[in-house]
Amino acid sequence: MQERPIKMINRIAYSVGDFYGGGGLFLVSILAMYFLINIVKLPPLYAGLIFGISRILDAIADPLMGYLSDHTKSRLGRRRIYFAWGIVPIIISFNLVWYPVHISDDFLRYLYYQFAYIFFYLTTTMVLIPYYALNAEMTTNYAERNRLSGMRLMFSIAGTLIVAVVAMPFVKSFPDPETGYRMLGIAAGFFCAIPWIFVILGTWELPIKSESEDLNFVSNFLSIFRNKSFLLHIGMFICAYGCFEVLKSWFIFYTEDYLMMPKFQSIGMGVIIITELLAVNFYTWYANKKSTAAAYILGMAIFIPGMILFAMHPPNASMPLLIANCVLVGFGIAAGVFIPWAILPFVVDVDEMITGKNRAGTYSGGLTFIRKFMQGVVALILGVLLQFIGYVSKVTPDILQTPETIFKFKIMFVTLPVIFTLAGLFFALRFKITPTRHRVMMAEIERLRGGGSKADVSPDTRRVCERLTGLSYDKLFMK
């Protein structure tokens, strides 16, 4: 098919949407549990339930959203129409989750935030599932897709950096925390909603041939698990985001309750995010030179010693050493955040080798379903663990946690991400999509699209296709 050249302005227009996926979701990840426990005064178990239930329900909606996106027809295309529909709900949802309600009963207060967070995450699903599928439909070029993913991540990290550096000072600039968080919700809503206007105006979708027959929703979703590359991708994705979820959710507790340096929360997270931002171009270059899996392995191998070093700092530790530690962690986790999303368009291509169809929305929905389900479970576990080790809400600012609670927290803060990372390396070492193999497979897809016979496949091409799909060549391109 004839592709439009992707200019820098198009990359920027595409990428600004991830101010929402990066900065908006990061804001909730780093502050919401603290807000619910120490500002709203909910027990940690309730806070964990809010995130666990809302993310799991949201995860269930993801495959359906991917399926709907694949089958949507509109003047704006099957992806971009949802960006237009999502602008107002984005603004409303941020206001709901950061509004401090005054209800004396814990359970009724819990119910309000439970419904607010369900609405918030369903809104993210409606917008971000089509958004993550858009990369695969703007271009088929391996390097250009990585450039789009790299720039998108740079904007995601830039949004995250703004949140990390500005959010808490913004809240504290108001006379009381409740007013600060309420105003934060208003500002965050507009910050995350307005960029979608530019995404709509600056992007496009390549024409996709409609299929005369299609699977029903359940069969369509389950069929993605035949894809060997996708299964390995899932493992890498879950492990990377498991690491990041623990780091984001508990970093504020680490700085305030263990280090006893509350002001370092914004500094440390800002350093991590700046380092991520600077590392993206390196990992984009390395992925194009070697492979996406090689870039993932390098980054996550760096992340492990960085997390272990967090256990070595005493309370009121040296600021320069803490900053150096955050640089190491940020450089490592950048690969874990960037590479799984950079891989997505290529596992969609592997699926086209299997099915003869482009199902980017289905894969975007399936991948996000798995990530959110995992994040919901992790958030629930983190809330339960805080309750289990005896963490108490700060009804007054002078309340301190017991030494036993702090010690247990420190051990978990370090070991949980390391365990996730080791598991992620196991999957990455088995992931076989490289630039060369991708070119071979795409040439074969183009040959078969043009009416070529499967009997004429070369032995090398057959081996590549079977290695990436995990299926016999005779079972591939079954339109």
C-alpha positions in Angstrom: 0.0 0.0 0.0 1.1 3.6 -0.6 2.3 5.2 2.7 2.3 8.8 3.6 5.7 10.2 4.7 5.8 10.8 8.5 7.1 14.3 9.3 8.4 15.5 12.6 5.1 17.5 13.1 3.2 14.2 12.7 5.4 12.4 15.2 4.8 15.2 17.7 1.1 15.3 17.0 0.9 11.5 17.6 3.0 11.6 20.7 1.3 14.4 22.7 -1.6 12.0 23.4 0.6 10.2 25.9 0.7 13.1 28.2 -2.5 11.3 29.3 -1.2 7.8 29.2 2.1 8.8 30.9 1.6 11.9 33.0 -2.1 11.4 33.8 -1.9 7.7 34.9 1.5 8.4 36.6 -0.2 11.1 38.8 -2.7 8.5 40.0 0.0 5.9 40.5 2.3 8.0 42.7 -0.2 10.0 44.7 -3.6 8.3 44.8 -2.9 5.6 47.4 -1.3 8.2 49.6 -4.2 10.6 49.0 -6.8 7.9 49.9 -4.9 6.7 53.0 -3.6 9.9 54.5 -5.9 12.7 53.2 -9.2 10.9 52.8 -8.3 8.7 55.8 -9.4 5.4 54.3 -7.8 2.2 55.7 -5.0 0.8 53.5 -7.2 -2.3 52.7 -9.9 -0.1 51.3 -7.4 1.8 49.2 -6.0 -1.4 47.8 -9.5 -2.6 47.0 -10.3 0.6 45.1 -7.4 0.1 42.8 -7.6 -3.6 42.6 -11.3 -3.8 41.7 -11.3 -0.8 39.4 -8.3 -2.0 37.4 -9.6 -5.5 37.1 -12.9 -4.3 35.8 -11.1 -1.9 33.5 -8.9 -4.8 32.3 -12.0 -6.8 31.4 -13.2 -3.9 29.3 -9.9 -3.7 27.3 -10.4 -6.6 24.9 -13.9 -5.5 24.2 -12.7 -2.0 23.4 -10.0 -3.4 21.1 -12.6 -5.4 19.3 -14.9 -2.4 19.0 -12.1 -0.3 17.7 -11.2 -2.9 15.1 -14.8 -2.8 13.9 -15.6 0.9 14.1 -16.3 2.9 11.0 -16.4 6.7 11.1 -15.2 9.8 9.1 -12.2 10.0 11.5 -11.3 6.4 11.2 -11.7 3.5 13.5 -9.2 4.8 16.1 -9.3 8.6 16.1 -13.0 8.9 16.7 -12.6 7.7 20.2 -10.1 10.5 20.9 -12.8 13.0 20.1 -15.4 11.2 22.3 -12.9 11.0 25.2 -12.1 14.7 25.8 -15.0 15.6 28.1 -14.9 12.4 30.1 -11.2 12.8 30.7 -11.8 16.2 32.4 -14.7 14.9 34.5 -12.9 11.7 35.6 -9.9 13.6 37.0 -12.2 15.9 39.0 -14.0 13.0 40.5 -11.0 11.0 41.8 -9.2 14.0 43.4 -12.3 15.4 45.1 -12.1 15.0 48.9 -15.5 13.9 50.0 -16.7 14.5 53.6 -18.5 11.3 54.6 -18.0 10.0 58.1 -18.6 6.4 57.3 -15.5 4.6 55.9 -17.5 2.2 53.7 -19.6 4.9 52.1 -16.5 7.0 51.5 -14.9 3.9 50.0 -18.0 3.4 47.7 -17.7 6.9 46.3 -14.0 6.5 45.3 -14.6 3.0 44.1 -17.1 4.2 41.5 -15.0 7.3 40.7 -12.0 5.2 39.9 -14.0 2.7 37.8 -15.2 5.7 35.7 -11.7 7.1 35.5 -10.1 3.8 34.3 -12.9 3.0 31.8 -12.3 6.4 30.3 -8.6 5.6 29.9 -9.6 2.4 28.1 -11.9 4.1 25.7 -9.1 6.5 24.6 -5.9 4.6 25.1 -6.7 1.3 23.5 -7.3 2.9 20.0 -4.3 5.2 20.6 -1.9 2.3 21.2 -3.2 0.6 18.1 -2.6 3.7 15.9 1.2 3.2 15.6 0.8 0.0 13.7 -1.6 1.7 11.2 0.3 4.9 10.5 3.3 3.0 9.0 4.6 -0.6 8.4 8.3 0.5 8.6 10.3 -1.2 11.4 12.5 1.8 12.1 9.7 4.4 11.7 7.5 2.5 14.2 10.4 2.6 16.7 10.8 6.3 16.1 7.1 6.9 16.7 7.2 4.7 19.9 10.4 6.5 21.0 8.9 9.9 20.6 5.6 8.9 22.2 7.5 7.6 25.2 9.5 10.9 25.3 6.3 12.8 25.6 4.9 10.3 28.0 8.0 10.7 30.2 7.9 14.5 29.8 4.3 14.4 31.1 5.4 12.1 33.9 8.3 14.5 34.7 5.9 17.5 34.9 3.7 15.5 37.3 6.6 14.2 39.4 8.1 17.7 39.8 5.0 19.9 39.9 2.2 17.9 41.5 3.1 18.0 45.2 4.4 21.6 45.2 1.2 22.5 43.4 -0.9 20.8 46.0 1.1 22.4 48.8 0.7 25.9 47.3 -2.9 26.0 48.6 -3.8 26.7 52.2 -4.9 23.1 52.9 -4.3 19.7 51.3 -8.0 19.2 50.4 -8.2 22.3 48.3 -4.8 21.5 46.8 -5.9 18.0 45.6 -9.2 19.4 44.3 -7.5 22.0 42.2 -5.0 19.3 41.1 -7.9 17.4 39.6 -9.1 20.4 37.6 -5.6 21.2 36.3 -4.8 17.5 35.4 -8.1 17.1 33.6 -7.4 19.9 31.1 -3.7 19.0 30.9 -4.6 15.5 29.7 -7.6 16.3 27.6 -6.5 19.2 25.3 -3.7 17.3 23.5 -6.1 14.9 21.9 -7.2 17.8 19.6 -3.7 17.8 18.1 -3.6 14.0 17.9 -6.7 14.0 15.8 -5.5 16.8 13.5 -1.9 15.4 13.0 -2.4 11.7 12.5 -4.0 9.2 10.0 -4.8 5.6 9.5 -3.6 3.6 6.6 -6.5 2.0 4.6 -7.2 -1.5 5.9 -9.0 -4.0 3.8 -12.2 -5.1 5.4 -12.7 -8.8 5.9 -15.9 -10.5 4.8 -15.8 -12.9 7.8 -14.7 -12.3 11.3 -14.5 -14.1 14.6 -16.9 -13.3 17.4 -15.6 -11.2 20.3 -14.6 -14.1 22.6 -13.0 -16.2 19.8 -11.3 -13.1 18.4 -9.7 -12.4 21.8 -8.6 -15.9 22.6 -7.1 -16.4 19.2 -4.2 -13.9 20.0 -2.8 -16.4 22.5 -1.7 -18.7 19.5 1.0 -16.1 18.8 4.2 -17.3 20.3 5.9 -13.9 20.1 2.9 -12.3 21.8 3.0 -14.7 24.7 6.7 -13.9 25.3 5.8 -10.2 24.9 3.2 -10.5 27.6 5.7 -11.9 30.0 8.2 -9.0 29.3 5.4 -6.5 29.6 3.9 -7.8 32.8 7.2 -8.0 34.5 8.4 -4.5 33.5 5.2 -2.9 34.6 5.1 -4.9 37.8 8.5 -3.3 38.7 7.3 0.1 37.8 4.0 -0.3 39.7 5.8 -1.1 43.0 8.3 1.7 42.4 5.6 4.4 41.6 3.1 3.4 44.3 5.6 3.0 47.2 8.2 5.6 46.4 6.4 8.3 48.4 6.1 5.9 51.4 9.9 5.1 51.0 10.9 8.8 51.1 8.5 9.9 53.8 8.4 6.9 56.2 11.8 5.2 55.7 14.2 8.0 54.6 12.2 10.6 56.5 13.0 13.0 53.7 9.5 14.0 52.3 10.9 16.7 50.1 13.0 14.1 48.2 9.9 12.5 46.8 9.6 15.1 44.0 13.3 15.4 43.6 13.9 11.6 43.4 11.0 10.8 41.1 11.9 13.8 39.0 15.5 12.5 38.6 14.2 9.0 37.6 11.9 10.5 35.0 14.5 12.9 33.5 16.9 10.0 33.2 14.2 7.9 31.5 13.6 10.7 29.1 17.3 11.0 28.2 17.6 7.2 27.9 14.8 6.8 25.3 16.9 7.9 22.3 19.6 5.5 23.4 17.2 2.5 23.6 15.6 3.5 20.3 19.0 3.4 18.6 20.0 0.2 20.4 16.7 -1.5 19.5 17.1 -0.6 15.8 20.8 -1.7 15.8 20.4 -5.0 17.8 16.7 -5.8 18.6 14.0 -4.7 20.9 14.6 -7.7 23.2 18.3 -6.9 23.5 17.5 -3.3 24.6 15.0 -4.7 27.2 17.6 -7.1 28.6 20.2 -4.4 28.9 17.9 -2.0 30.7 16.4 -4.4 33.1 19.9 -5.8 34.0 20.8 -2.2 35.0 17.6 -1.8 36.9 18.3 -4.7 39.4 21.4 -3.2 41.1 19.7 0.2 41.2 16.8 -1.2 43.2 19.1 -3.2 45.5 21.0 0.0 46.3 17.8 1.6 47.6 18.1 -0.8 50.6 21.6 0.4 51.4 20.6 4.0 52.3 20.0 4.9 55.9 17.3 7.4 57.0 18.3 11.0 56.2 20.8 9.6 53.6 23.2 11.6 51.5 21.3 13.5 48.8 24.0 13.1 46.1 24.1 9.3 46.6 20.3 9.1 46.5 20.2 11.1 43.3 22.9 8.9 41.7 20.8 5.9 42.8 17.7 7.4 41.1 19.7 8.0 37.9 20.7 4.3 37.8 17.1 3.1 38.4 15.7 5.6 35.8 18.2 4.5 33.1 17.2 0.8 33.7 13.5 1.2 33.9 13.4 3.3 30.7 13.9 0.1 28.7 11.1 -1.7 30.7 8.7 1.1 30.0 9.6 1.8 26.3 10.4 -1.6 24.8 7.1 -3.5 25.5 5.2 -0.7 23.7 7.7 -0.6 20.9 7.3 -4.3 20.4 3.5 -4.2 20.0 3.3 -3.3 16.3 5.6 -6.2 15.5 3.6 -8.8 17.3 0.6 -7.5 15.4 2.6 -8.2 12.2 3.3 -11.7 13.4 -0.5 -12.1 13.9 -1.1 -11.0 10.3 1.3 -13.8 9.3 -0.9 -16.2 11.2 -4.4 -14.9 10.2 -3.9 -12.7 7.2 -5.7 -9.8 9.0 -4.6 -6.6 10.7 -5.9 -6.7 14.3 -4.0 -4.0 16.0 -6.9 -3.0 18.1 -7.4 -6.5 19.4 -3.8 -6.8 20.4 -3.8 -3.3 22.0 -6.9 -4.3 24.0 -5.5 -7.7 24.9 -2.1 -6.4 26.0 -3.7 -3.6 28.0 -6.2 -6.0 29.6 -3.3 -8.2 30.8 -1.3 -5.2 32.1 -4.3 -3.6 33.9 -5.4 -6.9 35.4 -1.9 -7.4 36.6 -1.7 -3.8 37.9 -5.0 -4.3 39.7 -3.8 -7.4 41.4 -0.5 -5.8 42.3 -2.3 -2.7 43.7 -4.6 -4.9 45.8 -1.6 -6.9 47.1 0.3 -3.7 47.9 -2.6 -2.4 49.9 -3.0 -5.8 51.7 0.8 -5.8 52.4 0.7 -2.4 53.9 -2.1 -3.4 56.2 -0.3 -6.7 57.0 2.9 -5.1 58.1 1.0 -2.7 60.4 1.1 0.6 58.4 -1.3 3.1 59.9 -2.9 6.2 58.3 -1.5 9.5 59.3 -4.5 10.9 61.1 -2.1 13.5 62.4 1.2 14.5 60.7 3.4 13.4 63.7 2.4 9.8 63.5 5.4 7.5 62.8 5.4 3.9 61.7 7.1 1.3 64.0 10.7 0.2 63.3 9.4 -3.3 62.5 6.9 -2.0 59.9 9.6 0.2 58.3 12.1 -2.7 58.0 9.5 -5.0 56.4 8.5 -2.2 54.0 12.1 -1.6 53.0 12.6 -5.3 52.2 9.5 -5.6 50.1 10.1 -2.3 48.3 13.4 -3.7 47.0 12.7 -7.4 46.5 9.4 -7.3 44.7 10.8 -5.3 41.7 13.9 -7.5 41.6 11.7 -10.6 41.4 9.7 -9.1 38.6 12.8 -8.1 36.7 14.4 -11.6 36.8 11.2 -13.1 35.4 11.2 -10.4 32.6 14.7 -11.4 31.6 13.6 -15.0 31.3 11.0 -14.1 28.7 13.2 -11.5 26.9 16.0 -14.1 26.3 13.4 -16.2 24.3 11.9 -13.3 22.2 13.2 -13.7 18.6 11.9 -10.7 16.6 14.8 -8.8 15.1 15.0 -6.2 12.3 16.3 -8.9 9.9 13.6 -11.5 10.7 10.9 -8.9 10.7 11.9 -7.8 7.1 11.8 -11.4 6.0 8.4 -12.0 7.5 6.9 -8.8 6.1 8.2 -9.6 2.6 6.5 -13.0 2.9 3.2 -11.3 4.0 3.4 -8.9 1.0 4.0 -11.9 -1.3 1.0 -13.8 0.0 -1.2 -10.7 -0.1 -0.3 -10.4 -3.8 -1.6 -13.9 -4.5 1.7 -15.8 -4.1 1.5 -19.5 -3.4 2.5 -20.9 0.0 4.1 -23.8 -1.8 6.8 -21.4 -3.2 8.1 -20.3 0.2 11.9 -20.5 0.6 13.3 -22.7 3.4 14.8 -19.7 5.2 11.6 -17.8 5.1 9.7 -20.8 6.3 12.0 -21.1 9.3 11.7 -17.4 10.2 7.9 -17.5 10.1 7.6 -20.6 12.1 10.1 -19.3 14.7 8.2 -16.1 15.2 4.7 -17.5 15.2 5.3 -20.8 17.0 3.2 -22.5 14.3 3.8 -24.7 11.3 4.0 -22.7 8.1 1.1 -24.8 6.7 -1.1 -23.2 9.4 -0.1 -19.6 8.6 -1.9 -16.9 6.6 -5.2 -18.7 7.1 -7.6 -15.9 5.9 
